[in-house]
Amino acid sequence: MKASEIRDLTLEEMQQQLQDSEEELFNLRFQQSMNRLENADRIKRVRKDIARLKTIITEKEKDIR
């Protein structure tokens, strides 16, 4: 997910997306530990999406205050 796409979301949608991404990361790590992960690059992309989401959420929260 690109930063411009994230910025178009509402704060609640961003927080929901963050929660979904964290769940996905957990599941990917679990699959990796069981040697059942097909696309190891997906972990890297999800981690970057989580970082983008957290950064933009923080920016929006600072704007609100």
Backbone as CSV, one residue per row, in Angstrom:
resi,resn,N_x,N_y,N_z,CA_x,CA_y,CA_z,C_x,C_y,C_z
1,MET,0.844,-1.173,0.000,0.000,0.000,0.000,0.892,1.239,0.000
2,LYS,0.576,2.176,-0.870,1.371,3.388,-0.979,0.924,4.418,0.053
3,ALA,1.828,5.331,0.378,1.524,6.359,1.370,0.367,7.234,0.917
4,SER,0.289,7.530,-0.369,-0.806,8.364,-0.867,-2.155,7.657,-0.694
5,GLU,-2.178,6.350,-0.858,-3.407,5.579,-0.641,-3.791,5.601,0.831
6,ILE,-2.821,5.523,1.698,-3.085,5.521,3.135,-3.626,6.871,3.573
7,ARG,-3.068,7.950,3.044,-3.502,9.290,3.430,-4.945,9.575,3.029
8,ASP,-5.456,8.863,2.039,-6.844,9.042,1.618,-7.833,8.391,2.582
9,LEU,-7.363,7.525,3.462,-8.231,6.826,4.406,-8.519,7.714,5.617
10,THR,-9.611,7.388,6.317,-9.893,8.072,7.576,-9.010,7.450,8.663
11,LEU,-8.959,8.112,9.798,-8.135,7.626,10.902,-8.600,6.247,11.365
12,GLU,-9.914,6.045,11.429,-10.453,4.756,11.861,-10.103,3.654,10.855
13,GLU,-10.185,3.983,9.567,-9.835,2.998,8.536,-8.348,2.646,8.609
14,MET,-7.513,3.641,8.891,-6.079,3.385,9.020,-5.796,2.461,10.201
15,GLN,-6.466,2.717,11.307,-6.255,1.876,12.482,-6.735,0.453,12.239
16,GLN,-7.827,0.300,11.500,-8.309,-1.036,11.151,-7.321,-1.730,10.221
17,GLN,-6.804,-0.995,9.253,-5.808,-1.548,8.319,-4.550,-1.967,9.075
18,LEU,-4.152,-1.165,10.062,-2.981,-1.492,10.881,-3.211,-2.794,11.635
19,GLN,-4.381,-2.923,12.219,-4.696,-4.150,12.955,-4.689,-5.359,12.020
20,ASP,-5.270,-5.206,10.847,-5.294,-6.305,9.874,-3.884,-6.682,9.428
21,SER,-3.046,-5.675,9.215,-1.666,-5.932,8.777,-0.866,-6.633,9.863
22,GLU,-1.084,-6.245,11.111,-0.371,-6.901,12.208,-0.802,-8.360,12.341
23,GLU,-2.087,-8.629,12.136,-2.563,-10.012,12.153,-1.944,-10.814,11.009
24,GLU,-1.874,-10.194,9.849,-1.286,-10.866,8.689,0.189,-11.177,8.935
25,LEU,0.901,-10.227,9.531,2.314,-10.447,9.841,2.476,-11.611,10.812
26,PHE,1.617,-11.663,11.820,1.661,-12.773,12.769,1.468,-14.110,12.043
27,ASN,0.476,-14.154,11.158,0.202,-15.395,10.425,1.356,-15.765,9.498
28,LEU,1.957,-14.773,8.863,3.097,-15.054,7.992,4.283,-15.594,8.782
29,ARG,4.527,-15.009,9.942,5.632,-15.498,10.779,5.360,-16.917,11.260
30,PHE,4.104,-17.194,11.578,3.738,-18.542,12.003,3.972,-19.535,10.865
31,GLN,3.556,-19.169,9.658,3.779,-20.028,8.499,5.265,-20.251,8.256
32,GLN,6.041,-19.201,8.443,7.487,-19.313,8.236,8.104,-20.283,9.244
33,SER,7.638,-20.221,10.474,8.194,-21.118,11.489,7.834,-22.583,11.201
34,MET,6.738,-22.792,10.502,6.321,-24.144,10.156,6.852,-24.569,8.783
35,ASN,7.692,-23.741,8.182,8.246,-23.978,6.845,7.155,-24.154,5.798
36,ARG,6.083,-23.376,5.914,4.979,-23.457,4.970,4.775,-22.134,4.222
37,LEU,5.693,-21.194,4.397,5.572,-19.886,3.766,6.026,-19.970,2.316
38,GLU,5.147,-19.548,1.406,5.465,-19.631,-0.015,6.205,-18.399,-0.513
39,ASN,5.851,-17.226,0.003,6.443,-15.984,-0.472,7.069,-15.242,0.709
40,ALA,8.350,-15.444,0.928,9.041,-14.838,2.067,9.130,-13.322,1.944
41,ASP,9.058,-12.805,0.735,9.121,-11.363,0.517,7.892,-10.656,1.080
42,ARG,6.811,-11.376,1.240,5.560,-10.790,1.751,5.746,-10.240,3.174
43,ILE,6.570,-10.895,3.985,6.822,-10.417,5.347,7.430,-9.024,5.309
44,LYS,8.391,-8.846,4.435,9.065,-7.549,4.308,8.076,-6.455,3.891
45,ARG,7.208,-6.760,2.933,6.235,-5.773,2.464,5.221,-5.419,3.549
46,VAL,4.776,-6.408,4.300,3.801,-6.150,5.364,4.435,-5.305,6.466
47,ARG,5.680,-5.593,6.806,6.366,-4.793,7.830,6.485,-3.333,7.403
48,LYS,6.790,-3.103,6.128,6.894,-1.733,5.625,5.529,-1.041,5.616
49,ASP,4.477,-1.790,5.275,3.131,-1.220,5.319,2.755,-0.810,6.741
50,ILE,3.114,-1.638,7.706,2.834,-1.326,9.107,3.566,-0.050,9.513
51,ALA,4.814,0.071,9.124,5.587,1.276,9.451,4.965,2.513,8.812
52,ARG,4.539,2.406,7.557,3.890,3.538,6.878,2.610,3.935,7.598
53,LEU,1.808,2.941,7.944,0.553,3.209,8.637,0.795,3.916,9.966
54,LYS,1.742,3.409,10.742,2.021,4.020,12.039,2.514,5.451,11.889
55,THR,3.341,5.693,10.887,3.871,7.036,10.656,2.751,8.005,10.293
56,ILE,1.890,7.607,9.388,0.826,8.498,8.934,-0.228,8.691,10.014
57,ILE,-0.511,7.655,10.796,-1.440,7.796,11.926,-0.900,8.826,12.913
58,THR,0.382,8.750,13.208,1.000,9.710,14.116,0.910,11.124,13.558
59,GLU,1.165,11.286,12.268,1.065,12.604,11.632,-0.350,13.167,11.771
60,LYS,-1.347,12.339,11.480,-2.739,12.809,11.553,-3.137,13.140,12.985
61,GLU,-2.685,12.344,13.943,-3.009,12.623,15.339,-2.391,13.940,15.797
62,LYS,-1.206,14.249,15.329,-0.576,15.521,15.678,-1.311,16.689,15.052
63,ASP,-1.842,16.510,13.834,-2.613,17.561,13.175,-3.914,17.858,13.916
64,ILE,-4.509,16.818,14.494,-5.767,16.979,15.210,-5.573,17.782,16.488
65,ARG,-4.460,17.585,17.128,-4.205,18.268,18.413,-3.882,19.653,18.163
